[in-house]
Amino acid sequence: MTAQPAAVVNPLLNYGPDPWALCHDGYFYYTHSTNSNLTIWKVKSLADLAQSEGKVVWEAPASGPFSGSVWAPEMHYLDNGQGHKCWYAYLSAANRETPDRQRIWVLENDACDPIDGRWTVKNELVTPDNKWGIDGTVIDLNGQLYFAWSGWAGDQNEQQNIYLCRMSNPWTCVGDRLLLSEPHLPWERHNRDADPASVRNRILVNEAPAFLHHGDHLFVAYSASGCWTDEYAFGLLHARTDSDLMAAASWTKCQEPVFSTSPETDTYGPGHGCFFKTETGQTWLLYHANPRPNLGCENERTPRLQPIGWLPDGMPDFGVPVTEVVLETGE
């Protein structure tokens, strides 16, 4: 279909933590965290989000292991292992009565359009070592599925790391988990909370991994430092696609953030992004940020778009946060 360029002004909505989108059959499908359901927006242009109503396609139950803290939904159109493509949604959730047992869950829908059909819980995605986990994401790389997420090394809330594993199908992890990143660099360790007694002052964070495949490299962007700080920012890992992706030695970690706070464009604590391509081949980052300093990770985070360029060495160029972009329709 012919692309219809549209001016998009950041932010796209007045609210939208953990945003996610993709282009599919000429439409954009968008979602974000609601804490209680999976809501999908279907639009011709992301510029239309503010004038569109999302459709609630799945509600968390009143009780049980995925009844509360429904965070970071993503939708992927994947082969179900039997030669048929289905929609799969990955989201984090926990029992309202035991919020410290946050796990990742998989929803399935075999309709052609994700706002049609019926979304059902396929299963809990049991990650290797079966620890607390959030922000799950998946990529199909030459027929092999890989899953990345943010999780605890043990059973205590002390540090969130980025992990990677293989999958045998869209709802089953296999093998061991690989530690991709932990918050050891100075810029990843900001966690000061205004309340000196807050537990946040002892928590270190790497979270929200996002895959980006370009040429012969696979990238994983992630968010580091506490989301309650304005130092929350994007880090980047990369590996060659012809390497053993389950070997730590295959991965290189950028030593400085690749996208961070920009007071000039009222962008504070940018993080939790995803990547998608539009029909011209342009790569986009969709992320959330605060419009003013010291707002933390509560109800002020809004979704924003950023074009991604490419450097001569094949590395992505995030640039600095922009306030307006021109975006064509989906594929």
Summary of the structure (lengths in Angstrom):
residues: 331
radius of gyration: 18.5
end to end distance: 7.4
largest distance: 56.2
contacts: 1124
relative contact order: 0.16
helix: 6%
strand: 52%
